[in-house]
Amino acid sequence: MIFNNRYFFVPAVAWFIAQTLKVIIELLLNREFNAYRFVGAGGMPSSHSALVMALTTTLALDFGWDSPLTAISFIFALVVMYDAAGVRRAAGKQAKILNIIISELQQGNKIIDEKEKLKELLGHTPIEVVAGALLGVIVPYLI
């Protein structure tokens, strides 16, 4: 069964911890419980980074840092983290600007329903990616 596979289980635990931390951080910063943070993209720490680095670290612990499997996983992790901090972050910035434009256009005119605003929190800051990556390295050592 997939849940008995440590190369699935350990990264899944790291992902779950990262998503739970997002809810806790949101609660502490905004004094608001936001259940969407359990599954939503963006925010501190990056669950994408935690997931891929937990997989890489688990492979490294079992097969060594010089293993071909670890190298493949690490390259995959770098691509995922670059995308999280680069492409998806840029898309989030564009969404934010578009939402400002829409708000300005809505002054007096109902152009778009408020519920249709673009999602702004898509990517991660570099610190969020690093925090997620560190979480992903730590969890396999704890499990």
Phi and psi in degrees as a GROMACS rama.xvg file:
@    title "Ramachandran Plot"
@    xaxis  label "Phi"
@    yaxis  label "Psi"
@TYPE xy
-60.418  -33.5157  ILE-2
-71.9899  -16.4866  PHE-3
-87.7054  -7.67231  ASN-4
-84.7505  114.912  ASN-5
-64.1007  -22.9592  ARG-6
-77.809  -11.0866  TYR-7
-100.64  -47.6896  PHE-8
-62.9155  -49.5325  PHE-9
-62.4366  -48.721  VAL-10
-61.306  -35.4668  PRO-11
-64.0974  -38.6333  ALA-12
-64.5308  -44.1244  VAL-13
-60.7477  -43.1534  ALA-14
-60.3831  -47.0919  TRP-15
-61.8021  -43.0713  PHE-16
-62.5721  -44.1878  ILE-17
-61.5157  -44.9594  ALA-18
-65.1892  -38.7928  GLN-19
-65.9646  -40.1038  THR-20
-60.9727  -35.6771  LEU-21
-60.5734  -41.8643  LYS-22
-65.0727  -44.6497  VAL-23
-64.0419  -44.609  ILE-24
-62.4345  -42.854  ILE-25
-60.0364  -42.2049  GLU-26
-64.2033  -42.4965  LEU-27
-70.3914  -41.7091  LEU-28
-77.2868  -40.9616  LEU-29
-111.617  0.771937  ASN-30
51.1908  41.4388  ARG-31
-143.03  127.878  GLU-32
-81.7812  120.609  PHE-33
-122.833  95.1679  ASN-34
-62.2009  -25.0764  ALA-35
-60.4833  -27.7328  TYR-36
-62.8315  -19.5563  ARG-37
-63.6062  -29.8115  PHE-38
-123.011  -8.79818  VAL-39
-76.0428  156.166  GLY-40
-84.0048  160.556  ALA-41
78.7787  167.364  GLY-42
98.9112  174.701  GLY-43
-102.152  130.226  MET-44
-86.697  168.023  PRO-45
-71.2056  114.978  SER-46
-72.4474  -27.5058  SER-47
-62.3818  -46.2128  HIS-48
-65.4114  -41.9721  SER-49
-61.0682  -43.3799  ALA-50
-61.8039  -52.5679  LEU-51
-72.1229  -33.19  VAL-52
-75.7285  -29.6506  MET-53
-66.2988  -41.1037  ALA-54
-61.6699  -48.6352  LEU-55
-60.307  -45.8441  THR-56
-66.9806  -39.2333  THR-57
-61.9404  -44.7308  THR-58
-61.7425  -42.1487  LEU-59
-64.0379  -39.5979  ALA-60
-65.2083  -35.5067  LEU-61
-85.857  -37.2616  ASP-62
-117.285  -6.28854  PHE-63
94.9394  153.618  GLY-64
-70.5239  -16.6179  TRP-65
-95.9502  6.73861  ASP-66
-71.3194  143.679  SER-67
-59.136  -36.8457  PRO-68
-62.6164  -43.1405  LEU-69
-64.5368  -41.2565  THR-70
-62.0998  -44.8109  ALA-71
-61.4542  -46.3492  ILE-72
-63.0423  -40.4628  SER-73
-65.5952  -41.2168  PHE-74
-63.3274  -43.0506  ILE-75
-58.6594  -43.0542  PHE-76
-62.6086  -42.5235  ALA-77
-61.5772  -41.0865  LEU-78
-63.4664  -45.7952  VAL-79
-62.4308  -43.9085  VAL-80
-70.0724  -36.1825  MET-81
-63.001  -44.3901  TYR-82
-62.1164  -42.8682  ASP-83
-61.8097  -41.4321  ALA-84
-88.3251  -21.453  ALA-85
-103.529  -81.59  GLY-86
-61.1093  -50.5118  VAL-87
-69.1549  -32.5133  ARG-88
-66.191  -42.5315  ARG-89
-62.2556  -41.3397  ALA-90
-62.5813  -37.3065  ALA-91
-65.3763  -39.8383  GLY-92
-64.4169  -41.1589  LYS-93
-63.7282  -41.218  GLN-94
-61.3359  -39.9724  ALA-95
-62.7515  -44.7557  LYS-96
-63.8775  -43.7784  ILE-97
-61.9301  -38.4715  LEU-98
-65.2289  -36.2412  ASN-99
-64.6005  -44.7441  ILE-100
-59.7935  -45.5048  ILE-101
-61.4111  -43.2276  ILE-102
-60.6176  -42.5324  SER-103
-63.885  -40.5489  GLU-104
-69.178  -26.3492  LEU-105
-77.0189  -12.3528  GLN-106
-56.5414  98.6379  GLN-107
92.3388  -25.451  GLY-108
-119.548  129.623  ASN-109
-85.6536  93.9485  LYS-110
-89.9073  -41.6865  ILE-111
-142.633  143.495  ILE-112
-66.4351  140.55  ASP-113
-55.8004  -32.1487  GLU-114
-69.9655  -15.3274  LYS-115
-94.6807  11.7239  GLU-116
-59.7819  146.714  LYS-117
-70.4832  147.17  LEU-118
-73.3236  122.433  LYS-119
-93.8433  -26.9082  GLU-120
-94.7842  80.2487  LEU-121
-105.059  -41.4705  LEU-122
-110.813  -167.254  GLY-123
-130.88  151.52  HIS-124
-74.3355  159.889  THR-125
-55.8425  -37.0237  PRO-126
-66.875  -35.7604  ILE-127
-65.5181  -38.7021  GLU-128
-65.8814  -44.6699  VAL-129
-63.2746  -43.0221  VAL-130
-61.4668  -42.9968  ALA-131
-64.4482  -40.841  GLY-132
-63.2452  -43.1682  ALA-133
-62.5929  -41.5233  LEU-134
-59.9129  -42.0334  LEU-135
-65.4943  -28.1203  GLY-136
-79.2324  -36.2637  VAL-137
-73.9531  -43.7789  ILE-138
-55.6052  -45.8636  VAL-139
-61.0966  -32.238  PRO-140
-68.4082  -33.4452  TYR-141
-77.9029  -29.8739  LEU-142
